[in-house]
Amino acid sequence: MTTPDPVVVITGASSGIGRATAQEYARRGARLVLASRNEDSLETVADECRALGAEVRVIPADVSQQPDMHALAVGAVAEFGRIDVWVGNAGVFAYGSFEQLSEAVFRQVIETNLMGQVHGARAVLPFFRMQGSGTLVLVGSLYSRVSSPMVSPYVASKFGALGFAESLRAELRGSGIRLRVVLPATIDTPIYQNAANVTGRHVHPLPPASSPKRVARAIVRAPGRRRPVVFVGRVQTWTLLPHRVSPGLYDAATALAKDKIELREPGAEMTVGTVFEPPPTAGGVNGGWRSVGARMGLVAGVTAIVAGLVALGRLASRTGQR
């Protein structure tokens, strides 16, 4: 943090990374404005943050709705007089082939994950301009840089959000306004349980899953760092080079990982998850994906796939140096 008691707005604050980020900021003395679609869930998180000593305002809001984002920014300034950091974190997930997923689900993932960031930036930038300062922190994904089958709306939304952020960052040069992007890999949050899923298979995110607290610390530190883009989760970031230099082999490896690890277990019911409506109760910070039992059964398969991708990356690197 760059000031001792910053005013921080966090979207998607009711669970996972957003909830962990709210707690991390609360421990550091920030004044918080928490937003998500479910007010009861927000109040649970707000109580946790107040117990840590933070002043907290709760504003229910749907990031896919521009009027909600405008009201969120206005409400934050009305409560605390300014906004120092805006954390655009809200997101939804959907599993299924492009042809399986309905247009409505595909569109809503884009509206939430991409247009939600656009709406948030449009809402807060006028206040940052008036202040002459402020930091916009956008939470993307490793899927902002690499692709994967069976999650096309999520990948499209995250690629788009990163492109938007990079373009906007250039426009903000010299304004006193900073833009930072945090790109987590697999994180142990409830987003996978809450995902839309039309595959007929149970979801098991590709391990290893990092702690949401690790992402939260990266988000809190981002405003004070010079690097505009920060990755969280080193193992999966090894896929960046193979994705770029050998897309055919990368596609084969990720398809294998999706089939043998992420979607290996049949028998799941079709669901739209929380794409359109929030969960009825507050979600936790963690999703339970880091348990020893969940990991041990996957070690052999993950090791083989990751080793193949790493070897491919090293080969590509040596080839590029010749």
Stockholm file with secondary structure:
# STOCKHOLM 1.0

chainA/1-322         MTTPDPVVVITGASSGIGRATAQEYARRGARLVLASRNEDSLETVADECRALGAEVRVIPADVSQQPDMHALAVGAVAEFGRIDVWVGNAGVFAYGSFEQLSEAVFRQVIETNLMGQVHGARAVLPFFRMQGSGTLVLVGSLYSRVSSPMVSPYVASKFGALGFAESLRAELRGSGIRLRVVLPATIDTPIYQNAANVTGRHVHPLPPASSPKRVARAIVRAPGRRRPVVFVGRVQTWTLLPHRVSPGLYDAATALAKDKIELREPGAEMTVGTVFEPPPTAGGVNGGWRSVGARMGLVAGVTAIVAGLVALGRLASRTGQR
#=GR chainA/1-322 SS CCSSSCEEEEESTTSHHHHHHHHHHHHTTCEEEEECSCHHHHHHHHHHHHHTTCCEEECCCCTTCHHHHHHHHHHHHHHHSCCSEEEECCCCCEEBCTTTSCHHHHHHHHHHHTHHHHHHHHHHHHHHHHHTCEEEEEECCGGGTSCCTTBHHHHHHHHHHHHHHHHHHHHTTTTTEEEEEEEECSBCSTTTTTSEECSSEECCCCSCCBCHHHHHHHHHHGGGCSCSEEEECHHHHTTHHHHHHCHHHHHHHHHHHIIIIITCEECCCCBCTTSSSCCSSCCCSCCSTTCHHHHHTTHHHHHHHHHHHHHHHHHHHHHHHC
#=GC SS_cons         CCSSSCEEEEESTTSHHHHHHHHHHHHTTCEEEEECSCHHHHHHHHHHHHHTTCCEEECCCCTTCHHHHHHHHHHHHHHHSCCSEEEECCCCCEEBCTTTSCHHHHHHHHHHHTHHHHHHHHHHHHHHHHHTCEEEEEECCGGGTSCCTTBHHHHHHHHHHHHHHHHHHHHTTTTTEEEEEEEECSBCSTTTTTSEECSSEECCCCSCCBCHHHHHHHHHHGGGCSCSEEEECHHHHTTHHHHHHCHHHHHHHHHHHIIIIITCEECCCCBCTTSSSCCSSCCCSCCSTTCHHHHHTTHHHHHHHHHHHHHHHHHHHHHHHC
//
